[in-house]
């Protein structure tokens, strides 16, 4: 990856809808080599998706919760079932396996209200085997960047 690829990635992370001619102009190459570089970055998996980011609050999701889960059973069967459960729910935005924490997994969940989240958590309790669960409700999102420094 060279400086041109880095410039491409930086531009595309800010606005993937820029016309190819504008991207090429900004990185200092012509359109065809620019398109070829973008396609190569996609084929290599460096560019994973092109998406439109939606303001969660404007579509009714006012609550963000970080759910910490502790488990005693770390075998592959448990994880396979856990993965099936979390993949089923679109309001679970992120799932991270942790180390150096009292929790084993951290889930980022959105809900339209505290009551909706409570009902959702009760559903999860019935589906996941765990030893401990703790919810932290976000009061204010200070930073939420999707841009990876390149």
Residue pairs with C-beta under 8 A, 6 or more apart in sequence:
1 46
1 150
4 27
4 28
4 29
4 37
5 37
5 41
5 46
5 150
6 150
7 26
7 27
8 23
8 27
8 34
8 37
8 38
8 41
9 41
9 46
9 47
9 148
9 150
10 147
10 150
11 18
11 23
11 26
11 27
12 18
12 23
12 38
12 47
12 50
13 146
13 147
13 148
14 147
16 50
16 51
18 26
20 31
20 34
20 35
20 38
21 31
23 34
23 38
24 30
24 31
24 33
24 34
27 34
29 37
38 47
41 47
53 146
56 64
56 110
60 112
61 91
61 110
61 111
61 112
62 111
62 112
62 113
63 110
63 111
63 112
63 113
63 114
63 116
63 117
63 137
63 138
64 108
64 109
64 110
64 137
64 138
64 141
65 108
65 109
65 110
65 111
65 117
65 135
65 136
65 137
65 138
66 106
66 107
66 108
66 109
66 135
66 136
66 138
67 106
67 107
67 109
67 121
67 124
67 133
67 134
67 135
67 136
68 101
68 102
68 103
68 105
68 106
68 132
68 133
68 134
68 135
68 136
69 103
69 104
69 105
69 106
69 107
69 128
69 130
69 132
69 133
70 102
70 103
70 104
70 130
70 131
70 132
70 133
71 78
71 82
71 104
71 105
71 129
71 130
71 131
72 131
73 129
74 104
78 129
82 105
82 128
85 124
85 127
85 128
86 92
86 95
86 107
89 120
91 109
91 110
91 111
91 120
92 107
92 108
92 109
93 108
93 109
93 110
94 106
94 107
94 108
95 105
95 106
95 107
95 108
96 105
96 106
96 107
97 104
97 105
98 104
98 105
98 106
102 132
103 132
103 134
109 117
109 120
111 117
111 120
114 137
117 135
121 133
121 135
125 133
